[in-house]
Amino acid sequence: MLSPLQHKAFAELWAANIASNMGGIIQAVGAAWLMTTLNPSPQMVALVQFANVAPIMLLSLVAGALADLYDRRLIMLIAQIVMAVISAALAVAAYLGFMSPWVLLLFTFLIAAGGAIQLPAWQSSISDQVPRHELAGAVSLNAFGFNVGRSVAPAIGGAIVAGLGAAFAFAVNAFSYIGLIVALQRWRPDIPKSTLPKETLHRAIGSGVRYVTLSPAIIGVTLRAAMFGILGAALWALMPLIARNVLHGGAMTYGAIFGAFGLGAMASALLITRLRERYSSNLLVNSSTAAFGIGTVIAGVSPFLPLTILATTAAGAAWVLALASLNVAVQMSSPRWVAGRAIAIYQMALFGGLAIGSALWGVVATHAGLTETLCAAGALMVLSLVWLMRFKMPRLEGASLDPWQRTRILPEPLLAISPRSGPVVVSIDYNIASEDAAAFVEAMHEMGRIRRRDGAQRWSLAQDIDNPDIWTEHYHSPTWLDHLRRIARPTVADEAAHARVLSFHRGEAPVIRRMLEQQTAAPPRTSLAARPGPDIIQDPTPPSV
């Protein structure tokens, strides 16, 4: 797990991020406890957690598209500066006494919005800091670093709030951004430049949603994250009230049980690499889900601080083990061109679940009681395993998701075609023996999913009525530029699916036709292309595309 620290950029960003996260946790402790003095109702206290996570649900998809379209380092740098300014304004407002429950929620929401814009860029930039084979270790190390802060910062935050007030806690958070701002300013990642124009924001969002919905592995992880967030939100949102109403303590008690959660999370992050080597991701995530549910129930019923600390320690360990496993699964299942959007959709599900769950469990606790609510949430989390076991965790071993780079001769279009010309229609003729037809259709089902995932539209497979051995694959791209983008997206992992399709073809290479769909009311384009193209170009697509 420690090998990523050999990379200077990762080590600097990792250390600076720990300090920034500690400041954020101190701010969260201050905001949650301040709300118990401004308005101690469970619903209002739970809304602090809602304000912390709702921006991620609302902004993740846009943030993920921005992370894939633009310089991730610059996005993170701007977000950190904005959050530092807002945090400083919150500290001033609290110090001057301009604070009410809704003002506190507004500032909390704005700080979290900056974090929501940064988060997909941060997560997807890990692959720019370390080689891909060290990605799992880097994700685990980030989880460990975050939870080092989480194990220490709550106690520090509780002491600051108890001794100096919430305003000082907010000021500490404002200063904590400085280190990460400096580290990001120093970092200069080597990012390959795309030769194609950027997608528009709304089309980039659509491409990301399409990729995820046509990737069964990512869909399963995303559903697990949403359920874990909704049911796990009860412990997160109501933890201040556990300290106040169940344990009859103050800010230090809250800091102690919050710190125990972080201590368990840190221990889990230390062990996660060894656990992943010995046990499957399915077993780790399912066991963590059950442990978190049991910890929630114990925290809800225990009047004894040591037992509550033990329960929240176990819950913290389960939280990191589950979420680190889910995070790694999404990153290892996403190629670079869509990584920010895939991570954003996963985080939108997780934090959307936390936001919805925080508001929901706050209302339930107001009407049904705190202990009853925590017991119900914990029991439902354990029972959710019956449904979640339908979604197997993806295998992290296997073919690479690096672009499929091949050097081959591509014919230059003979029509005068512009980037916006379209629709572009591709048809591919295969010669398949009758005894291979069933297996070929099965292989083409997977090939069609890959084509549509990468941007092909109206994909179909047809058999020639007059010559049953001829099968034609047919699909569209809205424009020539969309066609070029699509052929740049296949990965090394897709080669196996393509090779299986070609194994059934008889004779020479399949016949490929690229056609420009014409409007019958307009004259056809017959002029030759004005610009000459290169004889050899890098094309990451299968030869049949």
Steps between C-alpha positions, in 0.01 A plus 500: 500500500792737568663464157308797346686729743811444288343737247578857610182661366277244670689527830472881508133506405422217742660678797337834414164331455520347850540850647212634289275209599580552867390861466179389330422254776567762769260729313239221483528435875462872567197532271323191637551600862413865435169383355421314824518838677319701231221243448538158667215323317610176329371627167717816506808314626458243222472783245864590571600161363255553212664835416841329504408232247213640290733704272678181399167350397403815308834596340694175457397430143590849380822485703589163349450630146716805578770269639509303174483805273740744667820515706425308820780672689359844417148395605631380838708815548206734435271293725748509788538878477122553493448270801771683695328834439155368600642334811663827604166680451326237717757553776448877491120465504513262797744724688284810448185315605328513159394139529169322484411139412431588137810718460708212636337259255561741210872533573529125552330441166729745316818345642372155409417624147867589451593153617245347263656677201846386607426139596473330156809689381689388811396136477561470125836681526644222717578311179700808389707485819592129501520218242178305451637186668540703821153654482341268757781572747469875440123492561556303821773741609268795438235330712759441771615864489145629515424284799821594681345844504161363588641313800679807638307801370166434676664501842693814403180653364308413815772657716509813283122540509485437873789735583505769231166477322379395155635816332858395578432152356378662178815718485721190535323351199562815294877476564509125431452554126832683457722190482291331232480821297881522500539129413257527209680811376830305496362188331539478121349170379595362158159464335468373141333756277197400296506585130120528494294800617341477843142387532247755618408468867153354444629246246784402733246438776295288260809299399582432864148390588490275193834342586397422857153368412659263247769382743347231725796503738468872574120481529524232768756699700290816469186329633694362794638848576153658491356246743801527730465879503127509573517255790839611633387863517314442825817453704676789327217749532392414855842453661488841678168398657645164609758698697244746637186293562612137533837550673401832666836655408629816335726605214790290634280190507397567140865543403586172674244285319568678169873444557439132576322473164809649335734275696316192375508638149876558522563147626287361218691703240828361636376143461305535178781396264565179695128428531451551126775247430337236720127553441274585209351846455154347538581359843667822618213726394226269631677451835554875532133570429393261777757639746391859439136409559579322827717793615214741431260297714746479792573874483127569515428292810823524707504747792868415569769707329758215470247274326391782269864571415550131420191502275599816312856368460362187333265711288791722389705196399206360306431836333851534354533135404174510307545838334866451411409168336215663307717798399781280371248290305364807320844640420632166376189459281526843332738607219662839530275680251192447720654443844386832648140445396491137615638599841257793513199275440622259768550788743165649406338170597697473826467859617151532358411205720667673795311824432162330460568273796609791722179692437288184525647368825486847656124513439455143622698571818291810568179297498607148602793562734877489465567146621216351295626675186858377537382144566277506193777637276753245625262207461406607147867522405556140606184385320601690183766235440228266374436740211859624451643151455339499155763752388840331498806719542709516179829315477787748519739271315482471125565691181622857503268796447776695328411621147533235233789651300560360153684641204316431177415666172167682507346617177437872483135584421451575132198720571553859612398430860512736797499416872126576514410290195269214581346271587785260422389141442734203537417154373719190535432176310603169658503158333385249763448126461152382596631279780672805658202734473371460858845553656563796266175670605595454865842657436340789309272570797808597704653683203181702460506598867859625458414697184196666664694565821764688298245710311349300213128555444228283343724194512355189333596163360326355192519175305478496121179326392641394161846406630457385863877478557530880473435697816516881508577714803358849466526814718496880482695796638322840502798679337841426354658644815290264716619214280864600558442526874337160510785326320745650752326341799544120482744359755740209511234313698264524201745311278384163631137569405605616153734204450218261590274655236773477234569135589166406339560695177607301192722628222674835479435792734135601543370754247471843664306793359492854642210698362369853538123503530359744242186709503302426185394864468864618482753434220746221586860580586730381225808722530825357623620590845695824488757409759747211467527272800796311648584164352550341842313612811464366849157340533401318820219308328462144386586453128132430428378844613 
